[in-house]
């Protein structure tokens, strides 16, 4: 009896892990692309920040920084919601 219960739980956990791995694999390509884009933007901003030619450039750099903080907030919110969703899914399956 206990052996069949353990087998059932082990199979459920295995299936859950396979689903999560599939999901993470799909997302990892998108995350990697975003990271590459951010690194390119960082290089451009570093160069622009060093030059700081004119009020227009300073204003643009300020706007980019503000947008960057907004993007960071969105990513943090997404991560938080993803963790909440994963916990709910895990509890629902148990």
N, C-alpha and C positions, 0 to 999 in steps of 0.2 A: 504493500500500500504506500509506504513512504517513498519507496523507490520510484513508483510511477508518478508521484507528486513532484519529486525532484526532477525527474525526466521532463515532465510537463513544463515546469518553471525554467529549466535549462533551455528547452527549445524556445520558449517565449523570449527569454533574454537573448538568445542567439539571433532570433528574427529581428528583435528590436535593434541590436547592434548592427546588423546588416542594413537595416533601413537608415540608421543614423550615418553609417559610413557612406552610403550612397548619397544621402543628402549633403554631407560635408564635402564629398568629392565634387559634386556639382557646384557648390558654392565656392570651393577653394579656387577654381579658375577665375571667378569673378573677383574674388578678394585679391588675388595676385595681380590682376589687371589694374584694379584700383590702386594698389600699392605702387605699381610702376608709374601710374599717372601722377600720383602724389609726389614721388621722388623727382619726376621731371619738373613738376610745378615748383618744387622746393629749389631746384637748381636755378630756374628762371627767376624766382623771387630773390634768391641770394644775390644773384647778379644785379637785378634791378635795385635791390636795397643798397648795394655797394655804390651804385652810380647816383641814385637819388637826384635825378635831373628834373628840376621843375616841380611846381605845386601839383601838376596833373599826375606825375609819377607818385608823389607822396600820397595823394588822395587815393590813387589806384591801389597802392600797397596797403593802405588802411582798409579799403573795401575788401581786398582779398583776405586779409587777416580776419575780418569780421565773418566773412563767408566760411573761412576755414573753421572758426569756432562753431558756427552753425552746423557744418557738416559733422564735426566731432560730436556734437550733441545728438544728431540724428543717428550716428553709428552707435553711440552709447545706449540710446533708447532702443535701438534694434536689438542689440546684444541682450539687454535686460529683458525685453519681450520674448526673445528666443529662448532664454533660460526658463522663463515662466512657462512658456508653451511646452517645452520639453518636460518639465516637472509634471504638468497636468497630464500630458500624454502618458508618461510613465505610470502615474498614479491610476489613470483610467485603465491601462492595460493590466495592472496588478489586480 
